[in-house]
Amino acid sequence: MKIDLFQTLAVFDELADEWDALLPPGNSLNFFMRSTWQRIWWNCLGVGDLFVLAVRDDDGPLAGIAPLYVVPEPGGRASLGVVGGVDVTDYVDLITAPGRERDVLGAVLSYLCSSQTPDWSSLHVRNVPESSSTRQILPELAAQNGLRATISVEDVCPVVDLPDSYEAYLEALPKKERHELRRKRRRAEANDVGYYTVGQEHDIHEEVEAFLTLMALYTPEKAEFLKQPGHREFFKAIGPAMLEQGLLDLSFLTVEGKRAAAMWSYAYGDRMMLYNSGLDPAGFSALSPGIVLLSYNIEHTIARGFKKYDFLQGDEEYKYRMGGQNTSVYNVIIER
């Protein structure tokens, strides 16, 4: 197999069509590996040096991509990570054409063990979905190359399997949770409550700013997160890009015309993925705006025909009250 090395930001545009063709939407867990996401992440949050490996059968089409970066370590060695990182990217993987996983990953490891790669001590592939074959194949191939592999659970991603109607969804919840959800919606709807999803008719930059304001108000942890270098810039860049591609689902709950809560989701493949949220707890907490907005979002997701509602990473209690069942993401570390 032939491997081409790319080390500049231009790779994400140069290979975009071939890159995304390796990620059919039938596997919705590939969303965060799309070239647009990877390009914006690297532009806003990338560290070290870009080290993207494109794997081909000689001069044929792409068989896989390892979008890596190299971070120097004390002592002259380096560590390798996968573009997308962990802070803002919930599912990460090495990209392979279906059925070519072992060939591609084998070629990548052979290249990384050659003199063409900087001297590295560890490769971190974090947030690998439990359904990915990478977490089985990569350690096997590592052993064949004289490398050590460690696998651990990184986090959980609660997911709801959606029925064909919102009423059927409610009936599947425990009686107490179903009653509470209906009660909260009735109480909110007794007030001047509105709901809208951002579309092409809106000013996306204004809507992103409104979301970030509510996100910072929600918890001190979210406010601190947005103060970290690159995080606000990432949201401001990824929002318009995903809206243009028809993948952003940014929704707001309003009370008396004022934005009270917001949810930032991605609609891809068979699932809606709840990425982040915000609300004004001081002004509207009595109306449970976050849960009410979530119920609207789930109802509209079902109406649009999606099969899964993915809460993404984190074991917050509300995800289980709303019917989430755990799936896991894994951390695979390869060491020399």
C-alpha positions in Angstrom: 0.0 0.0 0.0 1.1 3.6 -0.6 1.1 6.2 2.1 1.3 10.0 1.4 2.1 12.3 4.2 0.4 15.8 4.5 1.5 18.4 7.1 -0.4 21.5 6.2 -4.0 22.7 6.8 -4.6 22.5 3.0 -4.9 18.7 3.3 -8.5 19.0 4.6 -9.6 20.8 1.5 -7.3 18.9 -0.9 -8.6 15.5 0.1 -12.1 16.6 1.2 -14.2 14.8 -1.4 -12.3 11.5 -1.1 -12.0 11.9 2.6 -15.8 12.3 3.2 -16.5 9.5 0.7 -14.9 7.1 3.2 -17.5 8.2 5.8 -20.9 7.2 4.5 -23.7 8.7 6.7 -25.0 5.2 7.3 -22.4 5.1 10.1 -23.4 8.2 12.0 -20.6 7.8 14.6 -18.2 9.0 11.9 -19.7 12.5 12.0 -16.8 14.1 13.9 -14.2 12.6 11.5 -15.5 14.6 8.5 -13.0 16.8 6.8 -14.8 20.0 7.7 -14.9 19.2 11.4 -11.3 18.1 11.4 -10.2 21.3 9.5 -11.9 23.7 11.9 -10.7 21.8 14.9 -7.1 22.0 13.7 -7.5 25.6 12.8 -8.9 26.6 16.2 -7.5 24.1 18.6 -4.7 22.2 17.0 -1.4 21.7 18.8 2.0 20.5 17.7 2.5 19.5 14.0 0.0 18.1 11.6 0.8 14.6 10.4 -2.0 13.2 8.2 -1.4 9.8 6.5 -3.4 9.0 3.4 -3.4 5.3 2.6 -4.0 4.1 -1.0 -3.7 0.9 -3.0 -0.8 2.2 -5.1 -2.3 5.1 -7.1 -5.9 4.1 -6.6 -8.6 5.7 -4.4 -8.2 6.3 -0.7 -8.4 3.2 1.4 -8.0 5.1 4.7 -6.8 8.2 6.5 -4.9 8.6 9.8 -5.4 12.3 10.7 -2.6 12.5 13.3 -0.6 15.3 15.0 2.8 15.2 16.7 3.4 16.9 20.0 7.1 17.2 21.1 7.9 15.8 24.6 10.8 16.5 27.0 13.8 14.5 26.0 13.4 14.8 22.3 10.7 12.3 21.8 7.0 12.9 20.8 3.5 11.7 21.4 0.9 11.2 18.6 -2.8 12.1 18.8 -5.8 12.1 16.5 -7.1 15.3 15.1 -10.3 16.3 16.9 -8.8 15.8 20.4 -11.1 15.0 23.3 -12.5 18.3 24.6 -15.0 19.1 21.8 -15.1 15.8 19.8 -17.1 12.9 21.2 -16.3 10.1 18.7 -12.9 9.7 17.3 -11.5 7.0 15.0 -8.9 6.2 12.4 -10.7 6.3 9.0 -10.9 3.2 6.8 -12.9 2.0 3.9 -15.4 -0.7 4.9 -13.6 -4.1 5.0 -10.2 -2.5 4.8 -9.6 -1.9 8.5 -6.8 -4.4 9.0 -5.0 -3.5 5.8 -5.1 0.3 6.5 -4.3 0.1 10.2 -1.4 -2.3 9.5 0.0 0.1 6.9 -0.3 3.0 9.3 1.5 1.2 12.1 4.3 0.1 9.8 4.7 3.7 8.6 4.8 5.0 12.2 7.5 2.4 13.1 9.6 3.5 10.1 12.4 6.1 10.0 9.9 8.4 8.1 8.2 9.3 11.4 9.5 11.4 14.3 10.7 9.4 17.3 7.5 8.9 19.3 6.8 7.3 22.6 3.0 6.9 22.5 0.0 7.1 20.2 -3.3 8.1 21.8 -6.6 7.2 20.0 -9.2 8.4 22.4 -13.0 8.4 22.3 -13.2 5.3 20.0 -16.8 4.1 19.7 -17.5 0.7 21.1 -18.8 -0.5 17.7 -15.5 0.4 16.0 -13.2 -2.5 15.1 -10.2 -0.2 15.8 -10.2 -1.0 19.4 -9.7 -4.7 18.6 -7.6 -4.6 15.5 -5.1 -1.8 16.5 -3.9 -3.6 19.7 -3.5 -6.9 17.7 -1.4 -5.2 15.1 0.6 -3.3 17.7 1.7 -6.6 19.3 2.8 -7.8 15.9 5.0 -4.7 15.6 6.5 -5.1 19.0 4.4 -2.4 20.6 2.4 -2.3 23.8 -1.3 -1.6 23.8 -3.6 -0.4 26.6 -7.4 -0.2 26.3 -9.7 1.5 28.8 -13.1 3.0 28.9 -12.9 6.8 28.3 -16.6 7.7 29.0 -20.2 6.7 28.4 -22.5 8.1 25.7 -26.2 7.4 26.7 -28.4 6.8 23.6 -32.2 6.5 23.2 -33.6 4.1 20.6 -36.5 6.1 19.2 -39.9 4.7 18.4 -42.2 5.9 15.6 -44.1 8.5 17.7 -43.5 10.9 20.6 -46.4 9.2 22.6 -44.7 5.9 22.2 -41.5 7.4 23.5 -43.3 8.8 26.6 -44.9 5.4 27.2 -41.5 3.8 27.2 -40.3 6.0 30.1 -40.8 5.0 33.7 -44.2 6.2 35.0 -42.6 8.8 37.4 -40.5 10.3 34.6 -43.3 10.3 32.1 -45.6 12.1 34.6 -42.9 14.7 35.5 -42.2 15.4 31.9 -45.8 16.0 31.0 -46.3 18.2 34.1 -43.3 20.4 33.3 -44.5 20.8 29.7 -48.0 21.8 30.8 -46.6 24.3 33.3 -44.3 25.9 30.7 -47.0 26.0 28.0 -49.3 27.8 30.4 -46.9 30.7 29.9 -45.9 32.5 26.7 -43.5 29.8 25.5 -42.0 29.5 22.0 -39.7 27.1 20.2 -37.7 27.5 17.1 -34.8 25.9 15.2 -32.2 28.1 13.5 -32.5 28.0 9.7 -31.1 29.7 6.6 -33.6 32.6 7.3 -31.8 33.4 10.6 -28.5 35.3 11.2 -26.4 32.3 12.2 -23.7 34.5 13.8 -26.2 36.2 16.0 -27.8 32.9 17.0 -24.4 31.4 17.8 -23.6 34.4 20.1 -27.0 34.0 21.8 -26.3 30.3 22.4 -22.8 31.0 23.8 -24.3 33.6 26.2 -26.8 31.0 27.5 -24.1 28.4 27.7 -21.9 30.6 29.8 -24.9 31.4 32.1 -25.7 27.7 32.6 -22.9 26.6 34.9 -19.5 28.0 36.1 -17.9 25.0 34.4 -19.3 25.9 31.0 -18.4 29.5 31.5 -14.8 28.5 32.2 -14.7 26.2 29.2 -15.6 29.0 26.9 -12.8 31.1 28.4 -10.2 28.6 27.3 -8.2 29.5 24.1 -9.9 28.6 20.9 -13.2 27.3 22.3 -15.4 30.3 21.4 -13.7 30.6 18.0 -14.4 26.9 17.4 -18.2 27.3 18.0 -18.3 30.4 15.9 -16.6 28.6 13.0 -18.3 25.2 13.3 -21.8 26.5 13.6 -22.1 28.3 10.2 -20.2 25.5 8.5 -22.5 22.8 9.8 -25.6 24.9 9.1 -24.5 25.3 5.5 -24.1 21.5 5.2 -27.6 21.0 6.7 -26.2 19.2 9.8 -26.7 21.8 12.6 -29.8 21.6 14.7 -29.6 24.7 16.9 -32.9 25.2 18.8 -34.1 27.7 21.4 -36.9 27.9 23.9 -38.3 31.4 24.4 -40.4 32.7 27.3 -42.3 36.0 26.6 -40.0 36.5 23.6 -36.8 36.1 25.5 -34.4 33.2 24.9 -34.5 31.0 28.0 -32.7 27.8 26.9 -30.8 26.5 23.9 -29.6 23.2 22.5 -26.8 22.7 20.0 -27.2 19.3 18.2 -26.1 17.6 15.0 -28.4 15.7 12.7 -26.5 13.0 10.9 -27.2 9.6 9.6 -29.8 7.9 11.8 -29.3 10.0 14.9 -29.7 13.4 16.5 -26.6 14.1 18.7 -27.1 16.6 21.6 -23.7 18.3 21.6 -24.1 21.1 24.1 -26.7 23.3 25.9 -27.3 26.5 27.7 -30.0 28.3 29.7 -30.6 31.2 31.9 -31.1 29.7 35.4 -31.7 33.0 37.2 -34.5 34.2 34.9 -36.5 31.0 34.0 -35.5 28.1 36.2 -39.1 27.8 37.6 -40.3 26.7 34.2 -37.7 23.9 33.8 -36.7 25.4 30.3 -33.9 22.9 29.7 -36.0 19.8 30.1 -39.0 21.4 28.3 -36.7 22.3 25.3 -35.2 18.8 25.4 -38.7 17.3 25.2 -39.6 19.4 22.2 -36.3 18.5 20.6 -36.9 14.8 21.0 -40.5 15.1 19.7 -39.3 16.9 16.6 -36.4 14.4 16.1 -38.9 11.5 16.1 -41.2 13.4 13.7 -38.2 13.8 11.3 -37.7 10.0 11.3 -34.4 9.7 13.2 -33.9 6.4 15.0 -31.5 7.4 17.8 -31.2 10.3 20.1 -27.6 10.4 21.2 -26.7 12.4 24.4 -23.0 12.0 23.6 -20.4 11.9 26.4 -21.3 12.3 30.1 -23.3 10.4 32.7 -25.5 13.3 33.8 -28.7 12.1 35.5 -31.1 13.8 33.2 -29.9 11.7 30.3 -31.1 8.5 32.0 -34.4 10.1 33.1 -35.0 10.8 29.5 -34.5 7.1 28.5 -30.7 7.0 27.7 -28.9 3.7 27.8 -25.2 3.6 28.1 -22.8 3.0 25.2 -19.1 3.5 25.8 -16.1 5.1 24.1 -12.6 3.8 24.6 -9.1 5.1 24.9 -6.5 3.0 23.0 -2.9 3.8 23.8 0.0 2.3 21.8 3.5 2.6 23.4 6.9 1.9 22.0 
